[in-house]
Amino acid sequence: MITLAVWLLVRARRKPSSRRYALAGAAAALCALVNSVFIPAGAALAFGVWLGERGPRRVRWTAVYLAAMLLVYAPWPLRNYLQFGRATP
């Protein structure tokens, strides 16, 4: 899964589009859902997006990536909260 996330991010860097960055972010979230040790990896990839871009595109592509990542990952902590009554990643 992490290989897929990195590959999608490389593709997004080569031909930037909201769709490509969103797919990369979703893949990073799926990595975290498969194994929680990949949560920092998704954040590190987001930092890579931030460092790889310049100007207003930096904010836009990083926001798209993080929004997709959080949207895909959010149901799991929400489920944990509803199940256990406390916030757990």
Residue pairs with C-beta under 8 A, 6 or more apart in sequence:
1 27
1 30
1 31
1 34
1 38
2 31
2 38
2 41
4 27
5 24
5 27
5 28
5 30
5 31
5 41
5 42
5 45
6 45
8 20
8 23
8 24
8 27
9 21
9 24
9 28
9 45
9 48
9 49
9 65
11 20
11 24
12 20
12 21
12 23
12 24
12 49
12 61
12 65
13 49
13 52
16 57
16 61
18 60
18 64
21 49
21 61
21 64
21 65
21 68
22 64
22 65
22 67
22 68
23 68
24 45
24 65
24 68
25 42
25 46
25 64
25 65
25 66
25 67
25 68
25 69
25 72
26 68
26 69
26 71
26 72
28 38
28 41
28 42
28 45
28 46
28 65
28 69
29 42
29 68
29 69
29 70
29 71
29 72
29 73
30 72
31 38
31 41
31 42
32 38
32 39
32 41
32 42
32 73
33 72
33 73
33 76
36 89
39 89
42 69
42 73
45 65
46 62
46 65
46 66
46 69
49 58
49 61
49 62
49 65
50 58
50 62
53 61
53 62
77 87
77 88
77 89
80 86
80 87
80 88
80 89
81 87
81 88
